[in-house]
Amino acid sequence: MPGDEIVSYLMFAPASSSACIDAIVFLQPDRSMGFVYGQNGHLSLPEITPWDAPWLNAAIAQRIRDLPEACAMRDGRKWKRIPQIVLTDRGQRHEAYDGLGVEYVIDVTE
């Protein structure tokens, strides 16, 4: 799901309360893909630099952590408490995620 859509999906989409999700995974965009805000305020492809990706993902992670307590799945688990995982090719945690409660960083180096 595109990053700009996830928070509104979690807050307002009826399907989100029926979902059963164990983790939210952030992909690290490469040089040929990514997301950037266009003139209409929506995210569009592709103009992103590799050094911007962690900061954009971290902003989305923070918005998820800031969701209201009442925003939860049917089984009662709160969306803001679901583990967040970052896939990276650096094998290390980026400073953008410090203090956000991003639990795991997984190295996907080939």
The first five atom37 places (N, CA, C, CB, O) and aatype in JSON, in Angstrom:
{
  "aatype": [12, 14, 7, 3, 6, 9, 19, 15, 18, 10, 12, 13, 0, 14, 0, 15, 15, 15, 0, 4, 9, 3, 0, 9, 19, 13, 10, 5, 14, 3, 1, 15, 12, 7, 13, 19, 18, 7, 5, 2, 7, 8, 10, 15, 10, 14, 6, 9, 16, 14, 17, 3, 0, 14, 17, 10, 2, 0, 0, 9, 0, 5, 1, 9, 1, 3, 10, 14, 6, 0, 4, 0, 12, 1, 3, 7, 1, 11, 17, 11, 1, 9, 14, 5, 9, 19, 10, 16, 3, 1, 7, 5, 1, 8, 6, 0, 18, 3, 7, 10, 7, 19, 6, 18, 19, 9, 3, 19, 16, 6],
  "atom_mask": [
    [1, 1, 1, 1, 1],
    [1, 1, 1, 1, 1],
    [1, 1, 1, 0, 1],
    [1, 1, 1, 1, 1],
    [1, 1, 1, 1, 1],
    [1, 1, 1, 1, 1],
    [1, 1, 1, 1, 1],
    [1, 1, 1, 1, 1],
    [1, 1, 1, 1, 1],
    [1, 1, 1, 1, 1],
    [1, 1, 1, 1, 1],
    [1, 1, 1, 1, 1],
    [1, 1, 1, 1, 1],
    [1, 1, 1, 1, 1],
    [1, 1, 1, 1, 1],
    [1, 1, 1, 1, 1],
    [1, 1, 1, 1, 1],
    [1, 1, 1, 1, 1],
    [1, 1, 1, 1, 1],
    [1, 1, 1, 1, 1],
    [1, 1, 1, 1, 1],
    [1, 1, 1, 1, 1],
    [1, 1, 1, 1, 1],
    [1, 1, 1, 1, 1],
    [1, 1, 1, 1, 1],
    [1, 1, 1, 1, 1],
    [1, 1, 1, 1, 1],
    [1, 1, 1, 1, 1],
    [1, 1, 1, 1, 1],
    [1, 1, 1, 1, 1],
    [1, 1, 1, 1, 1],
    [1, 1, 1, 1, 1],
    [1, 1, 1, 1, 1],
    [1, 1, 1, 0, 1],
    [1, 1, 1, 1, 1],
    [1, 1, 1, 1, 1],
    [1, 1, 1, 1, 1],
    [1, 1, 1, 0, 1],
    [1, 1, 1, 1, 1],
    [1, 1, 1, 1, 1],
    [1, 1, 1, 0, 1],
    [1, 1, 1, 1, 1],
    [1, 1, 1, 1, 1],
    [1, 1, 1, 1, 1],
    [1, 1, 1, 1, 1],
    [1, 1, 1, 1, 1],
    [1, 1, 1, 1, 1],
    [1, 1, 1, 1, 1],
    [1, 1, 1, 1, 1],
    [1, 1, 1, 1, 1],
    [1, 1, 1, 1, 1],
    [1, 1, 1, 1, 1],
    [1, 1, 1, 1, 1],
    [1, 1, 1, 1, 1],
    [1, 1, 1, 1, 1],
    [1, 1, 1, 1, 1],
    [1, 1, 1, 1, 1],
    [1, 1, 1, 1, 1],
    [1, 1, 1, 1, 1],
    [1, 1, 1, 1, 1],
    [1, 1, 1, 1, 1],
    [1, 1, 1, 1, 1],
    [1, 1, 1, 1, 1],
    [1, 1, 1, 1, 1],
    [1, 1, 1, 1, 1],
    [1, 1, 1, 1, 1],
    [1, 1, 1, 1, 1],
    [1, 1, 1, 1, 1],
    [1, 1, 1, 1, 1],
    [1, 1, 1, 1, 1],
    [1, 1, 1, 1, 1],
    [1, 1, 1, 1, 1],
    [1, 1, 1, 1, 1],
    [1, 1, 1, 1, 1],
    [1, 1, 1, 1, 1],
    [1, 1, 1, 0, 1],
    [1, 1, 1, 1, 1],
    [1, 1, 1, 1, 1],
    [1, 1, 1, 1, 1],
    [1, 1, 1, 1, 1],
    [1, 1, 1, 1, 1],
    [1, 1, 1, 1, 1],
    [1, 1, 1, 1, 1],
    [1, 1, 1, 1, 1],
    [1, 1, 1, 1, 1],
    [1, 1, 1, 1, 1],
    [1, 1, 1, 1, 1],
    [1, 1, 1, 1, 1],
    [1, 1, 1, 1, 1],
    [1, 1, 1, 1, 1],
    [1, 1, 1, 0, 1],
    [1, 1, 1, 1, 1],
    [1, 1, 1, 1, 1],
    [1, 1, 1, 1, 1],
    [1, 1, 1, 1, 1],
    [1, 1, 1, 1, 1],
    [1, 1, 1, 1, 1],
    [1, 1, 1, 1, 1],
    [1, 1, 1, 0, 1],
    [1, 1, 1, 1, 1],
    [1, 1, 1, 0, 1],
    [1, 1, 1, 1, 1],
    [1, 1, 1, 1, 1],
    [1, 1, 1, 1, 1],
    [1, 1, 1, 1, 1],
    [1, 1, 1, 1, 1],
    [1, 1, 1, 1, 1],
    [1, 1, 1, 1, 1],
    [1, 1, 1, 1, 1],
    [1, 1, 1, 1, 1]
  ],
  "atom_positions": [
    [[0.85, -1.16, 0.0], [0.0, 0.0, 0.0], [0.9, 1.23, 0.0], [-0.97, -0.01, 1.23], [1.87, 1.28, 0.76]],
    [[0.62, 2.22, -0.82], [1.42, 3.44, -0.81], [1.37, 4.11, 0.57], [0.92, 4.42, -1.87], [0.34, 4.12, 1.24]],
    [[2.5, 4.65, 0.96], [2.64, 5.24, 2.28], [1.63, 6.32, 2.61], [0.0, 0.0, 0.0], [1.21, 6.44, 3.76]],
    [[1.24, 7.12, 1.62], [0.31, 8.21, 1.89], [-1.1, 7.72, 2.17], [0.29, 9.16, 0.73], [-1.94, 8.48, 2.65]],
    [[-1.37, 6.46, 1.87], [-2.73, 5.92, 2.05], [-2.9, 5.12, 3.34], [-3.09, 5.05, 0.88], [-4.03, 4.88, 3.76]],
    [[-1.82, 4.71, 3.96], [-1.95, 3.75, 5.07], [-2.65, 4.34, 6.29], [-0.58, 3.26, 5.46], [-3.49, 3.66, 6.88]],
    [[-2.34, 5.55, 6.68], [-2.95, 6.11, 7.9], [-4.44, 6.33, 7.71], [-2.27, 7.43, 8.28], [-5.23, 6.02, 8.6]],
    [[-4.84, 6.87, 6.56], [-6.28, 7.06, 6.34], [-6.99, 5.71, 6.22], [-6.53, 7.9, 5.08], [-8.14, 5.59, 6.64]],
    [[-6.33, 4.7, 5.66], [-6.91, 3.36, 5.62], [-7.13, 2.83, 7.04], [-6.0, 2.39, 4.81], [-8.2, 2.33, 7.35]],
    [[-6.13, 2.95, 7.88], [-6.23, 2.43, 9.24], [-7.29, 3.16, 10.05], [-4.88, 2.54, 9.94], [-7.94, 2.56, 10.91]],
    [[-7.47, 4.44, 9.79], [-8.43, 5.23, 10.56], [-9.87, 5.12, 10.05], [-8.02, 6.68, 10.55], [-10.81, 5.09, 10.84]],
    [[-10.03, 5.05, 8.72], [-11.37, 5.22, 8.17], [-11.92, 4.06, 7.36], [-11.37, 6.41, 7.33], [-13.14, 3.94, 7.23]],
    [[-11.09, 3.2, 6.82], [-11.59, 2.12, 5.97], [-12.26, 1.04, 6.82], [-10.45, 1.52, 5.14], [-11.65, 0.54, 7.77]],
    [[-13.49, 0.69, 6.5], [-14.16, -0.36, 7.27], [-13.37, -1.68, 7.29], [-15.55, -0.61, 6.7], [-13.4, -2.41, 8.28]],
    [[-12.66, -1.97, 6.2], [-11.9, -3.22, 6.13], [-10.76, -3.26, 7.14], [-11.35, -3.41, 4.73], [-10.33, -4.35, 7.53]],
    [[-10.25, -2.12, 7.57], [-9.11, -2.12, 8.48], [-9.47, -2.73, 9.84], [-8.59, -0.7, 8.68], [-8.62, -3.34, 10.49]],
    [[-10.71, -2.58, 10.27], [-11.09, -3.17, 11.55], [-11.23, -4.69, 11.45], [-12.4, -2.55, 12.06], [-11.18, -5.39, 12.46]],
    [[-11.42, -5.2, 10.23], [-11.52, -6.64, 10.03], [-10.18, -7.29, 9.71], [-12.5, -6.93, 8.91], [-10.07, -8.52, 9.69]],
    [[-9.18, -6.48, 9.45], [-7.87, -7.01, 9.08], [-7.22, -7.73, 10.26], [-6.97, -5.88, 8.59], [-7.54, -7.47, 11.42]],
    [[-6.32, -8.61, 9.94], [-5.54, -9.32, 10.95], [-4.07, -9.23, 10.52], [-6.01, -10.83, 11.12], [-3.57, -10.1, 9.81]],
    [[-3.41, -8.2, 10.96], [-2.05, -7.89, 10.54], [-1.1, -8.07, 11.72], [-1.95, -6.45, 9.97], [-1.38, -7.61, 12.82]],
    [[0.02, -8.74, 11.47], [0.98, -8.98, 12.54], [2.15, -8.01, 12.52], [1.5, -10.38, 12.46], [2.86, -7.87, 13.52]],
    [[2.37, -7.33, 11.39], [3.47, -6.37, 11.29], [3.23, -5.43, 10.13], [4.83, -7.1, 11.12], [2.54, -5.77, 9.17]],
    [[3.81, -4.24, 10.22], [3.8, -3.28, 9.12], [5.24, -3.22, 8.62], [3.25, -1.85, 9.58], [6.16, -2.96, 9.4]],
    [[5.42, -3.45, 7.32], [6.76, -3.53, 6.74], [6.98, -2.34, 5.82], [6.96, -4.86, 5.97], [6.16, -2.05, 4.95]],
    [[8.09, -1.66, 6.03], [8.49, -0.54, 5.17], [9.6, -1.03, 4.25], [8.96, 0.69, 6.02], [10.58, -1.61, 4.7]],
    [[9.42, -0.78, 2.97], [10.45, -1.1, 1.99], [11.32, 0.11, 1.79], [9.84, -1.58, 0.66], [10.85, 1.25, 1.82]],
    [[12.59, -0.12, 1.57], [13.49, 0.97, 1.25], [13.48, 1.14, -0.26], [14.93, 0.72, 1.79], [14.0, 0.27, -0.97]],
    [[12.91, 2.22, -0.77], [12.88, 2.39, -2.23], [14.3, 2.48, -2.79], [12.09, 3.65, -2.61], [15.2, 3.01, -2.14]],
    [[14.48, 1.96, -4.0], [15.78, 2.1, -4.64], [15.74, 3.33, -5.54], [16.15, 0.83, -5.45], [14.76, 4.08, -5.55]],
    [[16.81, 3.53, -6.29], [16.91, 4.74, -7.11], [15.85, 4.81, -8.21], [18.28, 4.81, -7.74], [15.54, 5.9, -8.69]],
    [[15.29, 3.69, -8.61], [14.33, 3.7, -9.73], [12.89, 3.79, -9.27], [14.51, 2.46, -10.57], [11.99, 3.89, -10.1]],
    [[12.65, 3.75, -7.96], [11.27, 3.86, -7.47], [11.23, 4.61, -6.17], [10.65, 2.48, -7.31], [12.26, 4.78, -5.5]],
    [[10.07, 5.05, -5.8], [9.93, 5.78, -4.56], [8.66, 6.57, -4.59], [0.0, 0.0, 0.0], [7.74, 6.27, -5.34]],
    [[8.62, 7.59, -3.75], [7.41, 8.39, -3.7], [7.76, 9.81, -3.32], [6.39, 7.8, -2.72], [8.7, 10.04, -2.55]],
    [[7.01, 10.75, -3.85], [7.22, 12.16, -3.57], [5.86, 12.84, -3.7], [8.29, 12.79, -4.54], [5.03, 12.42, -4.51]],
    [[5.64, 13.88, -2.92], [4.37, 14.59, -3.02], [4.33, 15.43, -4.29], [4.16, 15.47, -1.79], [5.25, 16.2, -4.57]],
    [[3.26, 15.28, -5.05], [3.06, 16.06, -6.26], [2.3, 17.34, -5.94], [0.0, 0.0, 0.0], [2.02, 17.63, -4.78]],
    [[1.98, 18.11, -6.96], [1.3, 19.39, -6.78], [-0.09, 19.23, -6.19], [1.2, 20.11, -8.09], [-0.58, 20.13, -5.5]],
    [[-0.75, 18.1, -6.44], [-2.1, 17.89, -5.94], [-2.12, 17.34, -4.52], [-2.86, 16.95, -6.86], [-3.19, 17.05, -3.99]],
    [[-0.95, 17.18, -3.9], [-0.88, 16.7, -2.53], [-0.84, 15.19, -2.41], [0.0, 0.0, 0.0], [-0.69, 14.66, -1.31]],
    [[-0.97, 14.48, -3.53], [-0.91, 13.02, -3.51], [0.51, 12.57, -3.82], [-1.91, 12.42, -4.54], [1.28, 13.28, -4.48]],
    [[0.84, 11.41, -3.33], [2.15, 10.86, -3.64], [2.17, 10.39, -5.08], [2.5, 9.7, -2.68], [1.18, 9.88, -5.6]],
    [[3.31, 10.57, -5.7], [3.47, 10.13, -7.08], [4.87, 9.53, -7.24], [3.25, 11.31, -8.07], [5.71, 9.66, -6.35]],
    [[5.1, 8.88, -8.34], [6.39, 8.25, -8.61], [7.12, 9.04, -9.68], [6.21, 6.77, -9.05], [6.45, 9.74, -10.43]],
    [[8.42, 8.99, -9.8], [9.42, 8.27, -9.05], [10.42, 9.14, -8.3], [10.14, 7.39, -9.95], [11.24, 8.54, -7.61]],
    [[10.45, 10.41, -8.34], [11.55, 11.25, -7.88], [11.84, 11.17, -6.39], [11.26, 12.64, -8.24], [11.3, 11.95, -5.6]],
    [[12.69, 10.25, -6.0], [13.13, 10.16, -4.62], [14.6, 9.8, -4.62], [12.29, 9.11, -3.82], [15.07, 9.02, -5.45]],
    [[15.32, 10.37, -3.68], [16.72, 10.01, -3.55], [16.84, 8.96, -2.45], [17.6, 11.27, -3.22], [16.02, 8.95, -1.53]],
    [[17.81, 8.09, -2.54], [17.95, 7.04, -1.53], [18.08, 7.59, -0.11], [19.14, 6.19, -1.85], [17.66, 6.93, 0.84]],
    [[18.65, 8.76, 0.04], [18.82, 9.31, 1.38], [17.54, 9.93, 1.93], [19.91, 10.34, 1.37], [17.46, 10.2, 3.13]],
    [[16.53, 10.17, 1.09], [15.24, 10.68, 1.56], [14.3, 9.58, 2.04], [14.57, 11.46, 0.46], [13.45, 9.82, 2.89]],
    [[14.45, 8.37, 1.5], [13.51, 7.28, 1.77], [13.32, 7.0, 3.26], [13.98, 6.03, 1.09], [12.17, 6.9, 3.71]],
    [[14.39, 6.87, 4.06], [14.16, 6.58, 5.48], [13.38, 7.68, 6.17], [15.48, 6.39, 6.19], [12.57, 7.39, 7.06]],
    [[13.59, 8.93, 5.8], [12.88, 10.04, 6.45], [11.4, 10.03, 6.08], [13.51, 11.39, 6.07], [10.55, 10.31, 6.92]],
    [[11.09, 9.72, 4.82], [9.69, 9.63, 4.41], [9.0, 8.46, 5.1], [9.59, 9.49, 2.88], [7.87, 8.6, 5.58]],
    [[9.67, 7.31, 5.16], [9.1, 6.16, 5.85], [8.94, 6.44, 7.35], [9.98, 4.92, 5.64], [7.95, 6.04, 7.96]],
    [[9.92, 7.13, 7.93], [9.85, 7.45, 9.36], [8.67, 8.37, 9.66], [11.17, 8.1, 9.83], [8.04, 8.24, 10.71]],
    [[8.37, 9.3, 8.76], [7.22, 10.19, 8.96], [5.92, 9.38, 8.96], [7.17, 11.28, 7.86], [5.02, 9.66, 9.76]],
    [[5.83, 8.39, 8.09], [4.64, 7.53, 8.06], [4.58, 6.69, 9.33], [4.66, 6.63, 6.8], [3.52, 6.52, 9.92]],
    [[5.73, 6.15, 9.75], [5.78, 5.35, 10.98], [5.3, 6.18, 12.17], [7.22, 4.83, 11.24], [4.58, 5.67, 13.03]],
    [[5.71, 7.44, 12.24], [5.28, 8.3, 13.34], [3.78, 8.55, 13.28], [6.03, 9.64, 13.31], [3.12, 8.56, 14.32]],
    [[3.24, 8.75, 12.09], [1.79, 8.96, 11.96], [1.02, 7.73, 12.42], [1.43, 9.29, 10.51], [-0.06, 7.85, 12.99]],
    [[1.56, 6.55, 12.17], [0.93, 5.32, 12.64], [0.98, 5.27, 14.16], [1.61, 4.06, 12.04], [-0.01, 4.93, 14.8]],
    [[2.12, 5.6, 14.75], [2.26, 5.6, 16.22], [1.36, 6.65, 16.89], [3.73, 5.85, 16.61], [1.03, 6.52, 18.06]],
    [[0.98, 7.68, 16.14], [0.13, 8.75, 16.68], [-1.37, 8.47, 16.51], [0.47, 10.06, 16.01], [-2.19, 9.31, 16.89]],
    [[-1.73, 7.32, 15.95], [-3.15, 7.0, 15.78], [-3.86, 6.97, 17.13], [-3.32, 5.64, 15.05], [-3.23, 6.69, 18.15]],
    [[-5.16, 7.25, 17.15], [-5.92, 7.21, 18.41], [-5.95, 5.79, 18.98], [-7.36, 7.72, 18.2], [-5.84, 4.81, 18.25]],
    [[-6.09, 5.69, 20.29], [-6.15, 4.39, 20.96], [-7.3, 3.54, 20.44], [-6.29, 4.59, 22.47], [-7.2, 2.32, 20.41]],
    [[-8.39, 4.17, 20.03], [-9.57, 3.43, 19.57], [-9.39, 2.81, 18.18], [-10.77, 4.36, 19.55], [-10.22, 2.01, 17.76]],
    [[-8.35, 3.17, 17.49], [-8.09, 2.65, 16.14], [-7.46, 1.27, 16.29], [-7.16, 3.63, 15.31], [-6.26, 1.14, 16.55]],
    [[-8.29, 0.22, 16.1], [-7.82, -1.14, 16.38], [-8.45, -2.14, 15.42], [-8.13, -1.53, 17.83], [-9.42, -1.84, 14.72]],
    [[-7.87, -3.33, 15.41], [-8.42, -4.45, 14.65], [-9.53, -5.1, 15.46], [-7.31, -5.49, 14.3], [-9.72, -4.8, 16.63]],
    [[-10.25, -5.99, 14.83], [-11.38, -6.66, 15.46], [-10.96, -7.42, 16.73], [-12.03, -7.63, 14.47], [-11.73, -7.49, 17.69]],
    [[-9.75, -7.98, 16.73], [-9.3, -8.74, 17.9], [-8.8, -7.84, 19.03], [-8.19, -9.69, 17.49], [-8.33, -8.33, 20.06]],
    [[-8.9, -6.52, 18.85], [-8.55, -5.59, 19.91], [-7.13, -5.03, 19.83], [0.0, 0.0, 0.0], [-6.79, -4.09, 20.56]],
    [[-6.3, -5.6, 18.97], [-4.94, -5.07, 18.86], [-4.96, -3.68, 18.22], [-4.03, -6.03, 18.03], [-5.61, -3.47, 17.19]],
    [[-4.27, -2.77, 18.83], [-4.23, -1.39, 18.35], [-3.22, -1.26, 17.21], [-3.88, -0.42, 19.5], [-2.11, -1.79, 17.27]],
    [[-3.64, -0.54, 16.17], [-2.76, -0.36, 15.02], [-1.46, 0.33, 15.43], [-3.46, 0.46, 13.94], [-0.4, 0.01, 14.89]],
    [[-1.52, 1.25, 16.35], [-0.32, 2.0, 16.74], [0.69, 1.12, 17.47], [-0.7, 3.17, 17.62], [1.85, 1.52, 17.62]],
    [[0.28, -0.07, 17.92], [1.17, -0.96, 18.66], [1.71, -2.13, 17.82], [0.45, -1.51, 19.87], [2.52, -2.91, 18.3]],
    [[1.26, -2.24, 16.56], [1.72, -3.33, 15.7], [3.21, -3.12, 15.41], [0.87, -3.38, 14.36], [3.63, -1.99, 15.14]],
    [[4.02, -4.19, 15.46], [5.45, -4.04, 15.15], [5.67, -3.46, 13.76], [6.16, -5.39, 15.26], [4.96, -3.8, 12.81]],
    [[6.65, -2.59, 13.66], [7.03, -2.01, 12.38], [8.42, -2.53, 12.03], [6.99, -0.44, 12.43], [9.33, -2.52, 12.85]],
    [[8.55, -2.98, 10.8], [9.8, -3.59, 10.3], [10.28, -2.78, 9.11], [9.59, -5.09, 9.91], [9.49, -2.39, 8.26]],
    [[11.58, -2.53, 9.06], [12.18, -1.82, 7.94], [13.12, -2.77, 7.21], [12.94, -0.54, 8.43], [14.02, -3.35, 7.82]],
    [[12.91, -2.93, 5.9], [13.82, -3.71, 5.08], [14.86, -2.74, 4.51], [13.06, -4.48, 3.94], [14.49, -1.73, 3.91]],
    [[16.12, -3.04, 4.69], [17.18, -2.15, 4.24], [18.29, -2.94, 3.58], [17.73, -1.35, 5.41], [18.44, -4.13, 3.82]],
    [[19.05, -2.27, 2.75], [20.21, -2.93, 2.16], [21.49, -2.52, 2.88], [20.31, -2.59, 0.67], [22.59, -2.9, 2.47]],
    [[21.34, -1.76, 3.94], [22.51, -1.32, 4.69], [22.79, -2.22, 5.9], [22.33, 0.11, 5.14], [23.9, -2.23, 6.43]],
    [[21.79, -2.95, 6.33], [21.98, -3.82, 7.46], [22.09, -3.11, 8.79], [0.0, 0.0, 0.0], [22.53, -3.69, 9.78]],
    [[21.69, -1.86, 8.82], [21.74, -1.1, 10.07], [20.54, -0.19, 10.17], [23.04, -0.3, 10.17], [19.92, 0.16, 9.17]],
    [[20.24, 0.19, 11.37], [19.13, 1.08, 11.64], [19.51, 2.5, 11.23], [18.72, 1.03, 13.13], [20.58, 2.99, 11.59]],
    [[18.64, 3.15, 10.48], [18.88, 4.53, 10.07], [18.44, 5.47, 11.19], [18.14, 4.86, 8.73], [17.47, 5.19, 11.88]],
    [[19.14, 6.55, 11.35], [18.81, 7.51, 12.42], [17.39, 8.07, 12.3], [19.81, 8.65, 12.42], [16.84, 8.55, 13.29]],
    [[16.81, 8.02, 11.11], [15.44, 8.53, 10.91], [14.44, 7.8, 11.79], [15.04, 8.41, 9.45], [13.4, 8.36, 12.15]],
    [[14.73, 6.54, 12.13], [13.79, 5.73, 12.9], [14.01, 5.8, 14.41], [13.87, 4.3, 12.45], [13.27, 5.17, 15.16]],
    [[15.0, 6.53, 14.85], [15.27, 6.64, 16.29], [14.08, 7.2, 17.03], [16.5, 7.51, 16.55], [13.5, 8.21, 16.63]],
    [[13.7, 6.54, 18.1], [12.62, 7.02, 18.95], [11.22, 6.75, 18.41], [0.0, 0.0, 0.0], [10.25, 7.22, 19.0]],
    [[11.09, 6.01, 17.32], [9.78, 5.78, 16.72], [9.17, 4.45, 17.1], [9.88, 5.88, 15.24], [8.02, 4.18, 16.76]],
    [[9.9, 3.61, 17.78], [9.36, 2.3, 18.11], [9.37, 1.36, 16.92], [0.0, 0.0, 0.0], [8.55, 0.44, 16.85]],
    [[10.28, 1.59, 15.97], [10.44, 0.67, 14.86], [11.27, -0.49, 15.39], [11.11, 1.35, 13.61], [12.44, -0.32, 15.72]],
    [[10.65, -1.67, 15.48], [11.25, -2.77, 16.2], [12.38, -3.49, 15.48], [10.21, -3.73, 16.53], [13.36, -3.89, 16.1]],
    [[12.26, -3.66, 14.2], [13.21, -4.5, 13.49], [13.76, -3.81, 12.25], [12.56, -5.83, 13.11], [13.04, -3.1, 11.54]],
    [[15.02, -4.04, 12.0], [15.63, -3.64, 10.74], [16.24, -4.9, 10.16], [16.72, -2.48, 10.93], [17.08, -5.54, 10.79]],
    [[15.83, -5.26, 8.96], [16.28, -6.5, 8.34], [17.11, -6.16, 7.1], [15.08, -7.4, 7.97], [16.68, -5.41, 6.23]],
    [[18.3, -6.74, 7.05], [19.2, -6.53, 5.92], [18.76, -7.43, 4.76], [20.68, -6.83, 6.32], [18.68, -8.65, 4.91]],
    [[18.49, -6.83, 3.62], [18.08, -7.59, 2.44], [19.14, -7.53, 1.35], [16.74, -7.08, 1.91], [18.83, -7.67, 0.16]],
    [[20.4, -7.31, 1.75], [21.49, -7.24, 0.79], [21.61, -8.56, 0.05], [22.82, -6.9, 1.48], [21.6, -9.63, 0.66]],
    [[21.71, -8.48, -1.25], [21.82, -9.71, -2.05], [23.24, -10.26, -1.96], [21.44, -9.45, -3.53], [23.54, -11.29, -2.56]]
  ]
}
